Amino acid sequence: MTEPDHGPSRVPRPSLSRWVALTSLATLLFLGGVHIPHFGFWGILFCPTPLALLGLRQGGAWMTAGLGTVLLVVLTVMGPLWAAYFLFSEGLLCYALALPARWRPRAESSSARLTGGESLFICVGVSILIKLCLTGFFYIMTGANPLLPQVDPLRAVLKEMYPDIWGGEGSQALLLKEAIEEMLRVLPHMFPSLLVILAGLDSFVNYKLCEVLQRKRETSLPSLPPFRDWRFPKSLMWAMLLAFLLPLLFEELSDFSPLAVTAMNLKILVNIFFFLQGAALAWWFFHHFRVATVFKLLGLFLLSLPLFWPWLVFLGIGDIFFDVRVRLNRTGA
């Protein structure tokens, strides 16, 4: 006797089980990021990846359902402010990660497909936009910027971490206290550069993780170039020139006037880009001379120390001007 045929299942079992697993993982990452002290930053940072994988493997509808479920859980457990924080800090980034890759197979020619760099640029742009929405929403609701640490609590933490410095009377202790106080005074005005840095970090780590996990699948992300081939456009030099000219052209700038803040943030950002280009050039040399990976990492770590940071910045500036890797490749060095 055969069992009666109830017809095809309305929800494919593999799709439903994957949806449950990836949605649960995204929920646990965010909730763990909020409640587990040393895990916090990384849990929140990586929570878009499971949702993006859901979109890459099963489509935008499943991803939207997963995002809505995580949002509902956070809203129920932690309230509307945390739900808004999840949605605008990281949650919506899953669309920027998944949708460009899903459009990619439909392109008529390879030239019409997005490159890895272009896809990452879209992610960074979306991340900046949603974090600006987050900042505006929280500022209206609470009067505080959620992406910047509050000065007074941060000062209290530093006092607990370095009691000898704060309680010291010597000249060295006084200099360190002055440096820390200056940093705390400047911190709120570094928001534009911190916003771009945070958007670049969360976009890169989530994109790279999705790229690795989607390799050899039908819907894969365009690959990013190897780190040794990273380079930035020469137009960065104009940004650097503007950052240094603004204080000279407007000598009466106050400490935190709009132009002074613009110059400060431009300097921070262009120095980071030059540092990355210098680090990529150093990595290229390590690779060119077949240095073992362990010594590559050790060398890059040593070059990243504050003492050598300016040298990597100068190396990056020189590479932007002279295209060192291109020239050496042409000469066969």
Stockholm file with secondary structure:
# STOCKHOLM 1.0

chainA/1-333         MTEPDHGPSRVPRPSLSRWVALTSLATLLFLGGVHIPHFGFWGILFCPTPLALLGLRQGGAWMTAGLGTVLLVVLTVMGPLWAAYFLFSEGLLCYALALPARWRPRAESSSARLTGGESLFICVGVSILIKLCLTGFFYIMTGANPLLPQVDPLRAVLKEMYPDIWGGEGSQALLLKEAIEEMLRVLPHMFPSLLVILAGLDSFVNYKLCEVLQRKRETSLPSLPPFRDWRFPKSLMWAMLLAFLLPLLFEELSDFSPLAVTAMNLKILVNIFFFLQGAALAWWFFHHFRVATVFKLLGLFLLSLPLFWPWLVFLGIGDIFFDVRVRLNRTGA
#=GR chainA/1-333 SS CCCCCCCCCSSCHHHHHHHHHHHHHHHHHHHHHHHSGGGHHHHHHHTHHHHHHHHHHHCHHHHHHHHHHHHHHHHHHHCHHHHHHHIIIIITHHHHHHHHHHHGGGCSSGGGSCCHHHHHHHHHHHHHHHHHHHHHHHHHHHSSCTTSCCHHHHHHHHHHHCHHHHHCCSHHHHHHHHHHHHHHHHGGGGHHHHHHHHHHHHHHHHHHHHHHHTTTSSSCCCCCCCGGGCCCCTTHHHHHHHHHHHHHHCTTCCTTCHHHHHHHHHHHHHHHHHHHHHHHHHHHHHHHTTCCHHHHHHHHHHHTSTTTHHHHHHHHHHHHHHCHHHHHHHHTC
#=GC SS_cons         CCCCCCCCCSSCHHHHHHHHHHHHHHHHHHHHHHHSGGGHHHHHHHTHHHHHHHHHHHCHHHHHHHHHHHHHHHHHHHCHHHHHHHIIIIITHHHHHHHHHHHGGGCSSGGGSCCHHHHHHHHHHHHHHHHHHHHHHHHHHHSSCTTSCCHHHHHHHHHHHCHHHHHCCSHHHHHHHHHHHHHHHHGGGGHHHHHHHHHHHHHHHHHHHHHHHTTTSSSCCCCCCCGGGCCCCTTHHHHHHHHHHHHHHCTTCCTTCHHHHHHHHHHHHHHHHHHHHHHHHHHHHHHHTTCCHHHHHHHHHHHTSTTTHHHHHHHHHHHHHHCHHHHHHHHTC
//
